């Protein structure tokens, strides 16, 4: 059982749906108070990829929230899987406008310091430059992403108590304003 979990929102908030990982991490952190035997930290990883390695190695489990691609899925479909057992139809390259998170995780594997890694991903609809809005399909995917993460944390003995009812679209606007969201729970 992990003692320290990192929930890492990845993405470029300047490219519409591409920013869902960052927005979702902010959303979940604001919506829930997490209690239990495991330390949970939320971090806006933006598009830093390789620069995140020293921080990621400090955790027993990393949950990367990001966009994904699938040959079998549709825009707005949500997938939650172990990085080491990715479904064959999933092409997890990480965010489209960054040094790929896949390469970062692979580099960590090569030196033996990658913690257990889970991917919570959604298929984006729009990766449009200078659009801060999430599409309807990706916004509609948020409740399923939320349930998947809450169920996983519950399976580890954590309690996710709702403390607020944030709006993902409004949080996207705040994320784009440059507000920093990083906190340990």
Beta strands, then each sheet from edge to edge (+ up, - down):
strand 1: 4-10
strand 2: 32-35
strand 3: 39-46
strand 4: 61-70
strand 5: 78-82
strand 6: 90-91
strand 7: 116-123
strand 8: 159-162
strand 9: 182-184
sheet 1: 5+ 7- 4- 1- 3- 9+
sheet 2: 2+ 8-
sheet 3: 5+ 7- 4- 6+
end
